[in-house]
Amino acid sequence: MSDVIIKPAWLSPDPDTGQPRFGPDAWNAARVLSGGNAGDVVTRDTASATGASWLPARGTVLLAFDFSSTITPPPTSSQLRFNAATAATTTAIYVHGMTSDGIDAYWILMTVAIGSIVTIQDKNDHTLYAQFTTTGAVIDHSTYIEIPVAPTTSAGTLNNNQGVLVHVSAPTGTAAQTLTRLATLSDSLYLADTPVGTYHTIWMYTIPANTLKNDGDIIRVFVSGAFDGNVSNREVVIVVGTNSLGSMSLTGAASNTPWCHQSVVMRVGAMTKAGGVNSGSNGGPFSLNYSTDFTNAVSILVQGKQDAAPSSWPTIWVRQVVVTFEPI
């Protein structure tokens, strides 16, 4: 940060006596701002000699750390680590709250929004870098911070104990305008022949802890599939945490009979509201209020149940799943 200096266009030669010596036109004609970089903003800073400092504009952050090739937490002071040996397989970044140049960056790191772009580059060699998109809310582990990510691109390998620059920015506009895809299923899954008479998980995704951390944050869930086979009864249910968002069922023989589920889960105070629609013989619109603690990781399950083992082909198919997050 650098000090912000504001100078009037004209200064009176008279000594300070408490008496006005020049009119408002002279003072207000112009002011000169010095310091900072293009695009920086003025921030109130009581530690500055002038009472204000230049900072990068909101939506972009640049920090300095020392990269460690260790893939387990916790990072030591000024360290940044991946949870995998390569950037391409990394799903979490472990970072200490203190940077290598002595800045306490705790709140800068804790407020990184889902959908932000994180670029990490060797401080002396721009050809060594890795870029990620954040996929979940930042997690405070007291002595270090964990950032859930998905890799987007990289080149070379960052060197152990080498200084790196970390740049964080929102992909478009502000973070609040970002829609992030958390999970997808693009291929078909189906319910196995067994078990019979009990619910069996066909597909599952774990929502990272603190994803719904603000009132108004929402998760959208879309699931589609088909009933098939020759058993008497089959049922599919969508579960978030320990709460069912509804079920779809079919009785009698079926031949690729479609079903689908759409819902929105929203945080409202201590409660979570869910609303949507289920297709099928017992489907229809629904609205629920329930308590699910999204400060912890929460699982989304697609489960199926059949009353007998099919004699020829599967009874429940899951064709597509899309889970997205939209911050307030």
N, C-alpha and C positions, 0 to 999 in steps of 0.2 A: 504494500500500500504506500502511496505517496500523499503528502499533505496537499490540501486544496488552498490556494492563495487567491483571494479576491481583492482587487485594487480599484479604487475609484478613478475615474478619468482625470480628475483634477484634485490637487491637494492644496489647502490653504497654507500660506507662509506664516500665518499668525500662530503663536504658541497656544497650547490648550489652556483655556481659562474657564471653560464651562459655558461660554457665550457662543451662540451660533455665529460663524464668520462667513458662511457661504450658503447660498440658496439651494433648494432641491434640484434645480435644473443641472447644476454642476455635478452633484452627487449621482443623479440618476441617468446622466447622459450615456454612460457605458461603464461596464466592469470588465476586467480582464481575468479570465481563469487560466491558471498555469498548472502544469503537471499532468499526470495520467496519460492514458492512451485513447485513441479513437474508439468511441463506443462505450467507454467507461462511464460509470454513474457516480454521483456524489453521495457519500454515506456519512451520517453523523458519527464522529469518532472522538470521544472525550480524551483519548490518549494522544491525539494529534495536537501539535502546537497551534494549529489554526481552527481546531474544533471539527474538522471534516476531512475525509480521505477519499481518494479515488478507489473504486473497486470494479471488477469486470461486471458487465451488465447481467441482470438476472437471466438464468437459463444456461450459463456457461461457467465452469469452474476449472481452474488449473492448479494442481497440487504436485508436490515433489515427494517421492518416497524412494526407499531402497528395495529392489526386488529380491525376493528369496525363493529359491527353487524348492524349498520344503513344501510339501503338499498337505500338511496337517496344521491346524491352529494350535496355539495362538501365535500370531506374529509379534515380534518384539518391537520396541519403540522405533518408529519411522519405517517399519517394514510393510511390504505388501506381498501376499502369497496367493497362488491359485490352489484349487482343491484337486488338481490333476496335473500330470506331468507335461501336458501340452495345452496350448491355448484352445485348440480345436475341440478338446474334450472337457474343458473347464465349465462347471455349472455354478461355481461360487467363488467370490473373491474375498479373502480375509485381509483386512487392513487395520493397522493401528491408528488411533485417533490423532497421534502426533506425527507431523511430517518431518522429513529429513532436514528442513530448514527451520525447525522449531515452532511451527504454527500448530496450535490446537484446532484441528479441523473437525472436531466431533459433530457439531451441528450441521456443518456443510455436508458431511457424509451421511448423517442420519436423515436428512431431508432429500436425498436423491430419490426422485420419483420413478415409479414403474414405467418402463418404456424409454427411459433415458439411454443415451449412447455413451458408453465408457470406452475411451481410447487410452491405451497405455503404450508409451514409446520410450525406448532407450534414450537417455538424455543427450547422448553424444552421437547417436546413429539412428536416423529416421527410418532406415530400412528394417529395423527390428521393432516390431510393434504387434499389438493385438487389439481388436475392437470387439466389444460386446454390447448387447442390449439387456437392460435389467428386466427380470421377469417376475420379481416379487418384492415385497416390502423389505427394506433394510432391517437387519436384526442386530440388536445391541447385546453383545455377550459380556458386557462390563469392561473387560480388559481389551477387547477388540471388536470390530464391526464386520459383519458378514453381509455381502451384497449378492443376492441370487442373480445369475446372468445366463444368457445364451450366447455362444460365440457367433460372430458374423463374418469376420475376416482376420487374417494374421499373416505375418511374414517373418521368417527367421525365428530365432529362439532368444528370448530375453536372458541376459547373463546373470548368474547368481551374484548377489551382493553388489550389483551395479545400480546406479541411480536411474530412476525412471520418472517421466512426467505423466501425470494422470489428468486427462481432460474429460469433463462430464458435461453433457449438454442434452437438452430435449430435442427430439428429432424434428418436430415442427411446432411452432408457437410455444405455448407454455405446457408444462407437464399435465395440467388439468384438462387439456384438449386431446390427450393421447389415449387411443384405444389399443390395448395390448392383448394379443392372442396368447393365452397361457398354455393351452393344450389342444391337440387335434387328433383325430383318428381318421385316416384316409383310406384304410383297408378294412375288410370285413372281419369281424370276430363272431363266434357263435358259442352257444351253450353246449357244453360237453354232454355225452350220454348220461353221465352220472355227475353229481348226486341227484337223487329223485326225492321230491317232496320237501326240499329245503332250498333256501336262497343261495345262489352261487354267484360270485363276482366275475363278471365277464370283462369289464374294463374299469380302471381306477386311475385317478390323478389326485395328487396331494397339493392343495393350495398352500403356498408358503405362509409362515406365520406373519401376522400383522399386515396381510394384504388389504383387508378391509379395516383401515385404521382411522378413517375419518367418516363422520356421518354423511351419508349420501353416496359413498363409494359403492359400486355395484359390481356383481359378477353375473354374466349372462351364460346360460347353459343351453345348448341345443344338442339333442340326441335323436337319431332316427334309425330305423331298422325294419325288420319284417318278421312275422310269425310264419312258421312252416311246419311240416311234419304231420303225423297222424295220431298224436296223443290227444287225450280228452281235453286237458286244460294246460295252458301255459300262461305265464305272467312275467312282465319286466317292470322293475321299479328303479327310480332314480333317488339316490340317498346323498344328502350333504351332511357331513358330520354323523349325527345319530338320528337325523330327521329325514323322513321320507317326503319328497316333493310330489308324490303321486305315483300311480302305477297304471299300466295298460295290460289288458289280458284278452285272451280269446279262447273260446270253448269249441271243441270239435276240430275236424280235419281242416288244415289250412294249406294254401299254396301261395307263398310269397305275399302274404297280406301285410301291407305297410302299417307302421305305427311311428309316432314321433312325439317328442317332448320339448317344450320351450319354457324357460323360466328366467326370472330376474331375482337375484338375492341382493338385498340392500341392507347396509348397516344403518340403524336408526337408534341412537342412544345405546342403551345396554341390550336392546332387542335387535333381532334380525328379522326383516320382513321378506317374504318370498311370494311371488305371484307368477302365474303363467297358465299354460294349457297343456293337457295330455290328450292324445287321440286314443282311439280304441273303444271297446264296448263299455268300459267304466270310466272313460276319460272326460275331459271338459275343463273349463276354467277353474282355477283354485287361488286362494289367498291365505297365507299362513303368517302367524307371529310366533317366533320361538327364540330361545336363548342358545346361541352357538358362540363359543368363545373363539373369535377369529384372531386373538392375540397368539394363539397356538396354531400349529399346522392343522388343516381340516381337509379330510378326504372327500372327493366326489366319487360315488360308486354307481355303476350300472350293473344291476343284479338281475338274475333270471331264476325262475322256478318252473318245473314241469312235474306233472303227477305220475309220469311213467317214462321209462327209457324209450326213445324213439326207435322204431324198427328199421328205418331207412335213412333219413337225413335229419339234421339238427332242427329243433323246434323254435329256437329264438336266434335271430341274426341281429348284430349291431353293425350298421353300415357306416355311420358317420357320427363323430362327436366334435363339437367346437366349444371351447370355454374361453371367454374373454373377460378382461378386467377394464373397467372404466372409472377413473377417479373423479371425485366431485370437482 
